[in-house]
Amino acid sequence: MSVCPMLFGQAASLSGRITDESGAIVQGAAVALSDTKGVQAAISRPDGTYSYASLSPGDYLITASAPQLAFPKPVKLSLRPGVNSYDLQLKVATAVQQLTVQENAGPALSTEASSNASATVIRGEDLQSLSDSPEDLAADLQALAGPAAGPNGGSVFVDGFSGGQLPPKESIREIRINQNPFSPEYDKLGYGRIEIFTKPGSDHLHGVIGYNLGTDVWNGRNPYAAEKAPFLLQEYENSLSGPLNKRTSFTLDLERHMVDNGSVTNGVVLNPQSLTPNPFNSVITTPQRRWLSNQHIDYRLNDNNTLSLRYLFTHGDIRDAGIGGFDLISRGYHLQFQYNTVQIAETAVHGTSVNETRFQYYRTSNQTTANTIAPAIQVAGSFNGGGAATSNGHDTQNSFELQNNTSILHGRHAWRFGVRLRGQTDSSFAPVNFNGAFTFSGGLAPQLGANDQPVVSPSGQPVLIQISSIEQYRRALVHAPGGTPSQFTINTGNPATSVHQFDSGLFVGDDWRLQPNFTLNLGLRYEIQTNITDHAAIAPRVAFAWAPGAVKGRTAKTVLRGGLGIFYDRFTLASILAANRYNGVVQQQYVIANPDTFPAIPALSATGANRSTQAIQEIDAHLRAPYVMQSAFTLERQLPKNSTVALTYTNSHSVHVLRSNNINAPLPGTYSPSQPGSGVFPYGTGGPIFLMTSAGLYNQNQLIINVNSKVSSGLSLFGYYVFNRAHSNTDGLSTSPANPYNFSGEYGPASTDIHHRFILAGTIATRWLVRINPYVTMQSGAPFNITAGQDLFGTTVYNARPGIATDPNRPGLLSTPYGLLDPNPIGSEALMGRNAGRGPLIVSMNLRVNKTWGFGPERKSGEVVTSRGGGQSGPVLTQPPRGLFAPSVNNHRYSIVVGMSVRNLLNHTNAGPTIGNITSPLFGRSNQMFGQINGEGFSENASNRRLELQVRFTF
């Protein structure tokens, strides 16, 4: 009589680890285990481990693959009852035998925490749908991360490190977005987390020599420029990888970027002869230069230990930076910057445990030199002139990060625990606003008649009317009544400031496979930082995944996931620097209301018409670390044609969100904008005290649909749609309440309240070695704040919101798309809510098309070949594929790839930030294109539609 061994606990389990040739662990590798009943799929975890539970003892075939990595051939395993283990080593796709499991195998469902179908994983040729430019690449990744990242946006991790620089695109192996969202290993929100993994070295020499060319000749005109803006882009992108000896491999990237970008200024200025307001438009060429070098070495110390070294260097030089939008040419400055990143990682494998030790040192330094040293002139909503904000400054930041993580497989448990230590220093020499700034905001002023003389009422009093900022500036030039600037500010004292900060985080997590089709993920994280009194933060996290019907070896067709977790946000070193610098001792910020000396700088005096007060920034003694409580539920379904779909609902509730408030603003009813120096102050003397507090609130609900599909070896698509609602009473420390004593109306749409967002991207490969990579983005308009353009409450901040007019005959009302608004609201009028405006729709279609020509010796049958950038294009098949989307194979050792990359193919005008000042001549419109200058100051935003010719030689 025979009895099934599964009934008496005689099941078999299989676990192991995936590594590459250097011994480095491989995360996200696709593992396939097959027998006569079918194929079971698994994905390797962040520590490179994979596991199968509740298997029937017997004979199986196992194989695996990953981007640019392959397993020579399937291996036969005989599983005995109990625990079995088998490690797999993948090789770089250069000269391996024909694969059984290929990279283009479709996505499969699993209850593994890192296999959520709501994640976006970009690898292989799909990477070509993203831009080569670091600026555009960062924008593409943030768009893919979507608005799910809470109030502070997405976070980027490169090879497990926070911060640092984006690596060259040629060195990227894989990008994962929103994977394993409730992992305790990370401090940041899982929805919105961007993980970038770089390529290891290879055991055969191969490389890429590339050149990109873009010119305004074939670009679309910038719709905000009166003439076609100049643009010339030349980028040299080169990569080399290969062995140094049997234990060591290397990767070397060297890039040179030369971009002459047209900077467009678009505003309203005064005609020099007539002094009448006229639209103003100017274009200047901003030369931008950058060197980027990346060196990566993998060294196999022994069979169990691997050492990885990486150094990334960037040097940039930008002349005439800071020009564009409202900023005139005189505001420009010369920017030089240098970034250095050093990474060291050691991986030790001992049986069923893996220990990883990582260290990163990141140093940034920059220097700015103003083109013009003079007081700034800020005419709100019209133009910004005068000198640059900083005359000559420099800043150096150092960041240190040490991690040690351990993974242990034990029965049905996959434990992972570790620690992260980070230190930061910032040494800054910043004479910001040391030359002063005049601000013209408009407001109530005498009505002028002939020869700029005041119009007098029958009672003999001047008739007051609402004037714009540009009219106030005109009157200042001709010394007419109502022509004094609204405000003059200047900083004095010591421009040098140094600060430092330390934070640490400890975590432990357990992926517990309770049943073959049910996994419970438990995690706990503890964080601490210096510089705030709220030192400690405990962040528990829990998640589950259940595949109903996936029993007795059957593949999962449906997976239900859920999770709940707390995620803390650190108080930044930049905020500490601002509080130390503007504490009234190191530097002094002086404010003079309505100075009568323009254009001369007024003397600082405690009394008289030009009485000056001092502004101070402080950190609330009771400030708490902000945190988000996020929950999510997902339904995943396997579809035909190697496709998956995931429907996710997420809820985010954030408390202790940061914002600022002037706690020394004039008491209600004691201040009048028309009476300089008026007001009774809580702290006795005038002068704003801006307190950084954690009194903010943020709530977000989202419905997300993700689709991933590998229809065939030549057609893959991925994308998502998000329906989003986000409300808050702050958008960060730069946000202050319009009325410091009345917070009603502050809770409204958050800056992330983009209601609809759609993204679709992928790869289309044809028989003629032609590859097409589309990237389509659509999103509804972002909210913007509508302001009166004036300081109505004596806070020295021009963020007061207008009133909604109740009397259409009241003087000074402005007709807008949002109704009649009053820039000088009275008590009977309700004020506009925060972020009540809504910008226009954004539509962008990017497209990359390239054609490959192979030459030189042919590869042997079964040898894997590479295409653009060394990416794997599949094995040389004995029978050619058929159909339009069955890609041809280049079986030559050398190739030339020629392509064209197009940004905004449809030439749709995507407007930049909407101007919310109702007194501005440009209210409700934008004066620049969508897209921001990156943190380095680089921009390629001169043209609406941009084309780049790309040539690659690969070997």
ZAMARGU-4260 file (C-alpha; in steps of 0.2 Angstrom, whole numbers, plus 5000, padded with zeros to 4 digits):
<rodrens>
0) 5000/5000/5000 | 5007/5017/4995 | 5004/5033/5005 | 5007/5050/4998 | 5022/5057/5008
5) 5014/5075/5007 | 5001/5069/5019 | 5013/5064/5033 | 5024/5080/5032 | 5037/5072/5020
10) 5036/5087/5008 | 5052/5095/5001 | 5058/5113/5001 | 5071/5121/4991 | 5081/5137/4994
15) 5097/5145/4988 | 5106/5160/4982 | 5108/5169/4965 | 5125/5177/4962 | 5135/5183/4947
20) 5152/5179/4942 | 5160/5190/4954 | 5151/5182/4969 | 5139/5198/4971 | 5121/5194/4975
25) 5108/5196/4962 | 5091/5203/4967 | 5076/5201/4956 | 5082/5186/4946 | 5069/5175/4938
30) 5070/5157/4944 | 5060/5143/4936 | 5058/5126/4944 | 5049/5113/4932 | 5044/5095/4933
35) 5031/5085/4924 | 5017/5095/4932 | 5022/5112/4926 | 5033/5127/4930 | 5034/5136/4946
40) 5042/5154/4946 | 5051/5163/4960 | 5060/5179/4962 | 5076/5182/4971 | 5075/5193/4986
45) 5086/5208/4990 | 5099/5197/4998 | 5099/5186/4982 | 5090/5171/4990 | 5075/5162/4983
50) 5064/5148/4991 | 5051/5135/4987 | 5040/5127/5000 | 5029/5111/5000 | 5036/5103/4985
55) 5034/5085/4981 | 5050/5075/4982 | 5057/5070/4965 | 5066/5076/4950 | 5066/5094/4944
60) 5074/5106/4932 | 5080/5123/4938 | 5086/5138/4929 | 5087/5157/4931 | 5090/5173/4922
65) 5092/5192/4926 | 5095/5208/4915 | 5112/5206/4906 | 5114/5189/4916 | 5111/5172/4911
70) 5112/5154/4917 | 5121/5142/4905 | 5108/5128/4905 | 5095/5120/4916 | 5101/5109/4930
75) 5093/5093/4935 | 5089/5092/4954 | 5083/5077/4964 | 5074/5084/4979 | 5073/5073/4995
80) 5060/5075/5008 | 5065/5089/5020 | 5076/5104/5017 | 5086/5105/5000 | 5097/5119/4994
85) 5105/5124/4978 | 5114/5140/4973 | 5115/5147/4955 | 5128/5158/4948 | 5124/5168/4933
90) 5136/5174/4920 | 5136/5191/4910 | 5127/5188/4893 | 5142/5187/4882 | 5146/5169/4877
95) 5134/5158/4886 | 5124/5144/4879 | 5106/5145/4873 | 5094/5149/4887 | 5079/5140/4892
100) 5072/5154/4903 | 5075/5171/4895 | 5074/5189/4901 | 5059/5192/4891 | 5048/5179/4900
105) 5032/5187/4905 | 5029/5193/4923 | 5022/5180/4935 | 5013/5182/4951 | 5020/5176/4968
110) 5017/5179/4986 | 5035/5185/4989 | 5035/5202/4997 | 5047/5209/4983 | 5036/5202/4969
115) 5021/5214/4970 | 5013/5216/4953 | 5010/5235/4958 | 5029/5238/4956 | 5037/5244/4940
120) 5053/5235/4935 | 5062/5242/4920 | 5077/5231/4913 | 5085/5226/4897 | 5079/5235/4882
125) 5064/5243/4891 | 5078/5255/4899 | 5079/5263/4882 | 5062/5271/4884 | 5070/5282/4897
130) 5081/5297/4893 | 5100/5297/4892 | 5101/5314/4900 | 5103/5314/4919 | 5090/5329/4920
135) 5077/5320/4909 | 5081/5303/4917 | 5077/5310/4934 | 5061/5318/4928 | 5056/5302/4920
140) 5059/5292/4936 | 5049/5304/4947 | 5035/5303/4935 | 5035/5284/4936 | 5035/5285/4955
145) 5019/5295/4954 | 5011/5305/4967 | 5011/5290/4979 | 5026/5296/4989 | 5017/5306/5001
150) 5020/5325/5005 | 5039/5324/5001 | 5040/5316/4984 | 5049/5300/4979 | 5066/5294/4986
155) 5080/5287/4976 | 5092/5273/4981 | 5107/5268/4971 | 5114/5251/4975 | 5105/5252/4992
160) 5112/5269/4996 | 5102/5284/5000 | 5107/5301/4992 | 5122/5301/4980 | 5122/5304/4962
165) 5112/5295/4948 | 5124/5284/4939 | 5127/5285/4920 | 5112/5276/4911 | 5124/5265/4902
170) 5129/5257/4919 | 5111/5254/4925 | 5106/5236/4925 | 5089/5238/4932 | 5077/5251/4940
175) 5063/5246/4952 | 5049/5257/4957 | 5037/5254/4972 | 5043/5237/4975 | 5040/5229/4992
180) 5032/5245/4999 | 5031/5239/5017 | 5049/5233/5019 | 5057/5239/5036 | 5074/5240/5028
185) 5070/5257/5021 | 5065/5273/5030 | 5056/5281/5015 | 5038/5276/5009 | 5038/5261/4998
190) 5026/5269/4986 | 5037/5281/4977 | 5053/5273/4981 | 5065/5272/4966 | 5079/5259/4967
195) 5093/5259/4954 | 5105/5244/4952 | 5121/5245/4942 | 5129/5232/4931 | 5143/5221/4937
200) 5159/5218/4927 | 5160/5205/4914 | 5172/5190/4910 | 5173/5196/4892 | 5178/5213/4886
205) 5164/5223/4878 | 5160/5242/4877 | 5150/5256/4870 | 5156/5272/4861 | 5142/5284/4859
210) 5138/5302/4853 | 5122/5312/4854 | 5119/5328/4844 | 5104/5340/4846 | 5101/5357/4838
215) 5088/5370/4837 | 5087/5367/4818 | 5076/5353/4820 | 5068/5357/4837 | 5051/5365/4840
220) 5051/5383/4845 | 5048/5387/4864 | 5031/5395/4864 | 5036/5407/4878 | 5050/5414/4867
225) 5048/5428/4854 | 5061/5420/4844 | 5068/5402/4842 | 5079/5399/4857 | 5096/5393/4853
230) 5101/5375/4857 | 5116/5364/4854 | 5119/5348/4863 | 5134/5337/4861 | 5136/5322/4872
235) 5149/5309/4872 | 5145/5293/4882 | 5157/5279/4883 | 5157/5263/4893 | 5170/5248/4894
240) 5168/5232/4904 | 5178/5217/4906 | 5190/5206/4917 | 5206/5211/4925 | 5210/5193/4930
245) 5201/5178/4935 | 5194/5185/4951 | 5192/5204/4946 | 5181/5213/4933 | 5179/5231/4930
250) 5167/5244/4922 | 5172/5261/4916 | 5161/5275/4911 | 5167/5292/4904 | 5155/5305/4898
255) 5156/5323/4892 | 5141/5334/4891 | 5141/5351/4882 | 5124/5360/4881 | 5121/5377/4875
260) 5104/5380/4881 | 5093/5396/4877 | 5087/5403/4893 | 5070/5413/4890 | 5065/5427/4901
265) 5046/5432/4899 | 5038/5446/4909 | 5032/5464/4909 | 5044/5479/4910 | 5043/5497/4907
270) 5047/5505/4890 | 5063/5515/4893 | 5056/5531/4884 | 5037/5531/4888 | 5038/5521/4904
275) 5023/5512/4899 | 5021/5493/4904 | 5026/5482/4889 | 5028/5463/4887 | 5046/5458/4888
280) 5055/5443/4881 | 5073/5439/4880 | 5084/5424/4875 | 5102/5421/4880 | 5113/5406/4877
285) 5118/5398/4894 | 5134/5387/4891 | 5134/5371/4901 | 5148/5359/4903 | 5150/5343/4913
290) 5162/5329/4915 | 5156/5312/4922 | 5167/5297/4926 | 5162/5281/4934 | 5173/5267/4939
295) 5167/5250/4946 | 5177/5235/4952 | 5171/5218/4958 | 5184/5207/4966 | 5180/5189/4972
300) 5190/5187/4988 | 5186/5169/4989 | 5171/5157/4986 | 5161/5166/5000 | 5166/5184/5000
305) 5165/5197/4987 | 5171/5215/4987 | 5164/5229/4976 | 5172/5247/4974 | 5164/5261/4965
310) 5169/5279/4962 | 5158/5292/4953 | 5165/5309/4949 | 5156/5324/4941 | 5162/5341/4937
315) 5151/5355/4930 | 5152/5373/4924 | 5138/5384/4920 | 5139/5402/4914 | 5124/5414/4915
320) 5114/5402/4926 | 5099/5409/4935 | 5092/5417/4920 | 5074/5414/4914 | 5056/5415/4919
325) 5054/5433/4927 | 5073/5434/4930 | 5082/5446/4919 | 5100/5444/4912 | 5107/5455/4925
330) 5102/5441/4938 | 5114/5428/4930 | 5129/5420/4939 | 5143/5408/4936 | 5140/5391/4944
335) 5154/5378/4946 | 5151/5362/4955 | 5159/5345/4959 | 5152/5329/4966 | 5162/5314/4972
340) 5154/5297/4977 | 5164/5283/4984 | 5155/5266/4988 | 5163/5250/4996 | 5152/5235/4998
345) 5157/5218/5005 | 5146/5202/5004 | 5149/5187/5014 | 5139/5171/5010 | 5139/5157/5024
350) 5127/5143/5021 | 5109/5150/5022 | 5115/5167/5028 | 5121/5182/5019 | 5130/5197/5027
355) 5132/5214/5017 | 5142/5228/5023 | 5141/5245/5013 | 5150/5261/5015 | 5147/5277/5005
360) 5155/5294/5006 | 5147/5308/4996 | 5155/5325/4994 | 5147/5340/4985 | 5155/5357/4982
365) 5149/5372/4972 | 5154/5390/4970 | 5144/5404/4963 | 5150/5421/4956 | 5137/5435/4952
370) 5138/5443/4935 | 5131/5459/4943 | 5134/5465/4961 | 5119/5477/4965 | 5103/5477/4975
375) 5089/5466/4968 | 5073/5473/4961 | 5058/5462/4963 | 5043/5468/4954 | 5030/5455/4959
380) 5022/5446/4944 | 5032/5457/4931 | 5050/5455/4932 | 5065/5452/4944 | 5080/5463/4940
385) 5096/5470/4948 | 5110/5459/4954 | 5110/5440/4958 | 5104/5434/4976 | 5122/5429/4980
390) 5137/5439/4975 | 5151/5426/4978 | 5148/5411/4988 | 5153/5393/4991 | 5146/5377/4999
395) 5154/5360/5004 | 5143/5346/5010 | 5150/5329/5016 | 5139/5314/5019 | 5144/5297/5026
400) 5133/5281/5026 | 5137/5264/5034 | 5126/5249/5032 | 5127/5231/5039 | 5113/5220/5034
405) 5111/5201/5037 | 5099/5189/5029 | 5095/5171/5036 | 5084/5158/5029 | 5077/5146/5042
410) 5063/5134/5037 | 5048/5145/5032 | 5056/5161/5038 | 5067/5173/5029 | 5074/5185/5042
415) 5083/5201/5037 | 5090/5213/5050 | 5102/5227/5050 | 5108/5245/5054 | 5111/5261/5045
420) 5122/5275/5051 | 5123/5292/5043 | 5132/5308/5046 | 5131/5325/5037 | 5141/5341/5038
425) 5138/5357/5028 | 5151/5371/5028 | 5143/5386/5019 | 5149/5403/5014 | 5133/5412/5008
430) 5132/5431/5007 | 5114/5429/5001 | 5105/5446/5000 | 5120/5455/5006 | 5117/5468/4993
435) 5099/5470/4998 | 5082/5468/4988 | 5068/5481/4984 | 5051/5473/4983 | 5036/5481/4973
440) 5020/5472/4976 | 5007/5485/4972 | 4992/5490/4983 | 4982/5505/4988 | 4989/5522/4981
445) 4983/5539/4976 | 4975/5540/4959 | 4985/5551/4948 | 4980/5563/4935 | 4989/5575/4923
450) 5008/5576/4927 | 5007/5562/4939 | 4997/5573/4952 | 4985/5565/4965 | 4967/5566/4961
455) 4958/5574/4976 | 4940/5569/4982 | 4927/5583/4986 | 4932/5582/5004 | 4950/5586/4999
460) 4957/5569/5002 | 4967/5559/4989 | 4957/5546/4980 | 4964/5529/4983 | 4965/5515/4970
465) 4972/5498/4968 | 4989/5499/4958 | 4999/5485/4951 | 5017/5481/4955 | 5023/5488/4939
470) 5014/5504/4941 | 5021/5506/4958 | 5039/5503/4951 | 5035/5517/4937 | 5030/5529/4951
475) 5046/5526/4960 | 5056/5530/4945 | 5047/5547/4942 | 5046/5550/4961 | 5027/5551/4960
480) 5015/5548/4975 | 5013/5530/4979 | 5030/5526/4972 | 5039/5520/4987 | 5044/5501/4987
485) 5033/5490/4997 | 5048/5483/5006 | 5067/5483/5007 | 5077/5468/5015 | 5096/5466/5017
490) 5106/5453/5027 | 5122/5457/5036 | 5134/5448/5048 | 5145/5433/5045 | 5141/5423/5029
495) 5150/5408/5035 | 5141/5394/5044 | 5144/5376/5048 | 5132/5363/5054 | 5132/5344/5056
500) 5119/5330/5059 | 5119/5311/5063 | 5105/5299/5061 | 5104/5280/5063 | 5091/5267/5059
505) 5089/5249/5065 | 5077/5236/5057 | 5072/5218/5058 | 5060/5209/5046 | 5053/5192/5044
510) 5045/5185/5028 | 5035/5171/5035 | 5028/5158/5023 | 5014/5151/5034 | 5007/5141/5019
515) 5013/5138/5002 | 5001/5151/4996 | 5001/5163/5011 | 5015/5174/5016 | 5015/5186/5031
520) 5028/5200/5032 | 5032/5207/5049 | 5044/5222/5051 | 5050/5234/5064 | 5061/5250/5062
525) 5069/5261/5074 | 5076/5278/5070 | 5085/5292/5079 | 5093/5309/5074 | 5102/5324/5082
530) 5097/5342/5081 | 5079/5340/5087 | 5072/5335/5104 | 5061/5321/5096 | 5075/5309/5095
535) 5067/5292/5093 | 5055/5285/5081 | 5047/5268/5081 | 5040/5262/5064 | 5031/5245/5064
540) 5026/5237/5047 | 5015/5222/5043 | 5010/5215/5026 | 5003/5199/5019 | 5001/5191/5002
545) 4988/5177/4999 | 4986/5167/4982 | 4969/5158/4983 | 4969/5142/4973 | 4988/5141/4972
550) 4990/5124/4981 | 4997/5108/4976 | 5010/5116/4965 | 4998/5126/4954 | 5004/5143/4948
555) 4996/5158/4956 | 4983/5166/4945 | 4976/5179/4959 | 4986/5187/4973 | 4978/5197/4987
560) 4990/5209/4996 | 4988/5221/5010 | 4999/5231/5022 | 5001/5244/5035 | 5016/5254/5041
565) 5023/5270/5048 | 5037/5279/5039 | 5046/5294/5047 | 5054/5308/5038 | 5070/5316/5045
570) 5072/5335/5049 | 5085/5340/5035 | 5102/5348/5038 | 5097/5362/5026 | 5084/5368/5039
575) 5096/5367/5053 | 5108/5378/5043 | 5095/5391/5040 | 5090/5392/5058 | 5108/5394/5063
580) 5112/5406/5050 | 5097/5418/5053 | 5097/5417/5072 | 5100/5436/5073 | 5118/5433/5079
585) 5127/5425/5065 | 5118/5435/5052 | 5105/5448/5053 | 5090/5450/5042 | 5083/5468/5041
590) 5066/5473/5035 | 5061/5491/5031 | 5043/5494/5025 | 5040/5507/5012 | 5058/5515/5011
595) 5059/5532/5003 | 5077/5531/4996 | 5075/5521/4981 | 5086/5517/4971 | 5098/5521/4985
600) 5100/5508/4999 | 5092/5515/5015 | 5102/5517/5031 | 5097/5504/5045 | 5089/5514/5059
605) 5079/5509/5074 | 5068/5525/5072 | 5062/5536/5059 | 5053/5534/5042 | 5065/5520/5037
610) 5064/5511/5054 | 5071/5493/5051 | 5067/5477/5060 | 5076/5461/5061 | 5069/5444/5055
615) 5074/5428/5064 | 5072/5410/5060 | 5069/5397/5074 | 5066/5379/5077 | 5051/5375/5088
620) 5058/5367/5104 | 5043/5354/5103 | 5046/5350/5085 | 5042/5332/5081 | 5048/5321/5067
625) 5035/5320/5053 | 5028/5303/5049 | 5016/5295/5037 | 5004/5280/5042 | 5001/5272/5025
630) 4990/5257/5022 | 4987/5248/5005 | 4977/5234/4998 | 4980/5226/4981 | 4972/5214/4969
635) 4984/5206/4957 | 4978/5195/4942 | 4988/5185/4929 | 4982/5188/4912 | 4984/5180/4895
640) 4999/5185/4884 | 5012/5185/4899 | 5003/5200/4907 | 4998/5205/4924 | 4987/5218/4931
645) 4986/5225/4949 | 4973/5236/4957 | 4979/5245/4972 | 4970/5257/4985 | 4982/5267/4996
650) 4978/5278/5011 | 4991/5290/5018 | 4989/5300/5034 | 5003/5311/5039 | 5005/5321/5055
655) 5018/5333/5062 | 5021/5339/5044 | 5033/5354/5044 | 5028/5372/5040 | 5033/5389/5046
660) 5023/5403/5054 | 5028/5421/5060 | 5024/5421/5078 | 5028/5439/5080 | 5016/5446/5067
665) 5005/5461/5072 | 4990/5456/5083 | 4974/5456/5074 | 4966/5473/5071 | 4982/5482/5075
670) 4990/5483/5058 | 4986/5492/5042 | 4995/5490/5026 | 4993/5508/5022 | 5001/5514/5038
675) 5020/5508/5039 | 5026/5504/5056 | 5008/5501/5063 | 5004/5485/5073 | 5006/5479/5091
680) 5018/5464/5092 | 5017/5449/5104 | 5035/5450/5108 | 5035/5469/5111 | 5046/5475/5097
685) 5043/5473/5079 | 5052/5460/5068 | 5046/5443/5061 | 5051/5427/5070 | 5048/5413/5058
690) 5046/5397/5068 | 5048/5380/5060 | 5035/5369/5067 | 5028/5352/5065 | 5009/5356/5066
695) 5005/5351/5048 | 4993/5338/5042 | 4992/5328/5026 | 4979/5316/5019 | 4979/5306/5003
700) 4969/5293/4994 | 4973/5284/4978 | 4967/5271/4966 | 4981/5264/4955 | 4980/5252/4941
705) 4997/5244/4935 | 4999/5234/4920 | 5015/5224/4915 | 5015/5214/4899 | 5028/5204/4889
710) 5017/5200/4874 | 5031/5192/4864 | 5050/5193/4863 | 5048/5209/4853 | 5034/5218/4862
715) 5034/5223/4880 | 5023/5236/4889 | 5022/5243/4906 | 5012/5258/4913 | 4999/5263/4926
720) 4984/5275/4929 | 4982/5284/4946 | 4966/5293/4953 | 4973/5304/4967 | 4966/5315/4980
725) 4978/5324/4992 | 4974/5338/5005 | 4985/5346/5018 | 4987/5363/5027 | 5006/5364/5022
730) 5017/5360/5008 | 5033/5360/5018 | 5044/5373/5028 | 5042/5385/5013 | 5023/5386/5017
735) 5016/5399/5030 | 4998/5402/5034 | 4991/5418/5025 | 4984/5424/5041 | 4996/5420/5056
740) 4981/5420/5068 | 4968/5412/5058 | 4971/5395/5049 | 4954/5393/5041 | 4956/5390/5023
745) 4974/5383/5025 | 4968/5365/5023 | 4965/5362/5005 | 4973/5353/4990 | 4991/5348/4993
750) 5004/5352/4979 | 5003/5333/4975 | 4984/5334/4972 | 4986/5329/4954 | 4969/5320/4951
755) 4974/5309/4936 | 4990/5303/4929 | 4993/5290/4916 | 5010/5283/4910 | 5013/5270/4896
760) 5031/5264/4890 | 5039/5249/4883 | 5049/5241/4869 | 5044/5237/4851 | 5057/5226/4842
765) 5054/5222/4824 | 5062/5209/4812 | 5074/5222/4804 | 5084/5226/4819 | 5073/5241/4822
770) 5068/5245/4840 | 5055/5258/4845 | 5053/5264/4863 | 5038/5275/4867 | 5036/5284/4884
775) 5019/5293/4885 | 5014/5304/4900 | 4997/5312/4904 | 4992/5321/4920 | 4979/5333/4925
780) 4983/5350/4931 | 4993/5353/4947 | 4985/5365/4960 | 4993/5383/4963 | 4990/5396/4976
785) 4980/5412/4972 | 4987/5427/4982 | 4983/5445/4983 | 5002/5449/4980 | 5002/5460/4996
790) 5007/5459/5014 | 4990/5461/5022 | 4995/5455/5039 | 5012/5463/5042 | 5021/5446/5041
795) 5034/5453/5028 | 5028/5438/5017 | 5018/5441/5002 | 5006/5426/5003 | 4990/5434/5009
800) 4975/5427/4999 | 4962/5438/4991 | 4944/5440/4996 | 4929/5433/4986 | 4920/5449/4983
805) 4902/5451/4989 | 4899/5469/4982 | 4903/5470/4963 | 4903/5489/4965 | 4917/5489/4977
810) 4933/5498/4970 | 4948/5489/4966 | 4940/5472/4962 | 4949/5461/4949 | 4939/5450/4937
815) 4947/5433/4935 | 4942/5415/4929 | 4939/5412/4948 | 4926/5426/4949 | 4928/5444/4956
820) 4942/5444/4969 | 4947/5458/4981 | 4966/5461/4984 | 4961/5471/4999 | 4948/5460/5007
825) 4936/5466/5021 | 4928/5457/5035 | 4912/5452/5026 | 4922/5443/5012 | 4927/5425/5013
830) 4945/5422/5008 | 4951/5411/4994 | 4957/5394/5001 | 4975/5388/4999 | 4979/5380/4982
835) 4962/5385/4975 | 4969/5387/4957 | 4972/5373/4945 | 4985/5372/4931 | 4983/5365/4913
840) 4984/5347/4907 | 5001/5340/4904 | 5003/5329/4889 | 5020/5322/4883 | 5025/5308/4871
845) 5043/5303/4870 | 5050/5291/4857 | 5066/5283/4853 | 5069/5274/4837 | 5085/5265/4832
850) 5092/5254/4819 | 5106/5241/4821 | 5119/5236/4808 | 5130/5221/4813 | 5147/5217/4805
855) 5163/5208/4809 | 5165/5189/4814 | 5149/5180/4817 | 5145/5172/4834 | 5143/5154/4837
860) 5126/5146/4837 | 5118/5148/4855 | 5129/5163/4859 | 5121/5178/4867 | 5123/5194/4859
865) 5122/5212/4864 | 5113/5227/4857 | 5114/5246/4861 | 5123/5249/4878 | 5127/5230/4880
870) 5109/5226/4883 | 5105/5208/4880 | 5094/5205/4865 | 5093/5186/4866 | 5102/5170/4860
875) 5106/5166/4842 | 5092/5155/4837 | 5094/5141/4825 | 5077/5146/4817 | 5074/5164/4814
880) 5058/5172/4823 | 5043/5175/4813 | 5031/5190/4813 | 5033/5209/4813 | 5036/5209/4832
885) 5048/5194/4832 | 5065/5204/4833 | 5079/5199/4821 | 5095/5195/4830 | 5112/5203/4827
890) 5124/5188/4827 | 5139/5199/4823 | 5152/5204/4836 | 5152/5222/4831 | 5137/5234/4828
895) 5133/5252/4824 | 5117/5258/4831 | 5109/5274/4824 | 5094/5282/4832 | 5083/5297/4835
900) 5077/5302/4852 | 5062/5314/4853 | 5055/5323/4868 | 5037/5329/4867 | 5035/5321/4849
905) 5017/5329/4848 | 5024/5347/4851 | 5011/5350/4864 | 5013/5366/4874 | 5016/5360/4892
910) 5015/5375/4904 | 5026/5377/4919 | 5021/5384/4936 | 5005/5395/4935 | 5007/5413/4941
915) 4995/5415/4956 | 4997/5433/4960 | 4981/5441/4955 | 4989/5458/4952 | 5001/5451/4940
920) 4998/5455/4921 | 5001/5436/4919 | 4989/5430/4932 | 4983/5412/4928 | 4996/5410/4915
925) 5014/5403/4914 | 5029/5411/4908 | 5040/5396/4905 | 5038/5378/4900 | 5035/5363/4911
930) 5050/5355/4918 | 5062/5361/4931 | 5081/5364/4931 | 5089/5350/4941 | 5099/5352/4957
935) 5115/5354/4947 | 5108/5369/4937 | 5108/5360/4921 | 5093/5363/4909 | 5089/5357/4891
940) 5073/5366/4891 | 5075/5378/4877 | 5064/5369/4864 | 5046/5363/4865 | 5050/5347/4855
945) 5068/5341/4856 | 5076/5329/4844 | 5093/5320/4847 | 5103/5310/4834 | 5111/5296/4843
950) 5125/5285/4836 | 5133/5270/4846 | 5147/5258/4842 | 5146/5242/4852 | 5158/5227/4853
</rodrens>
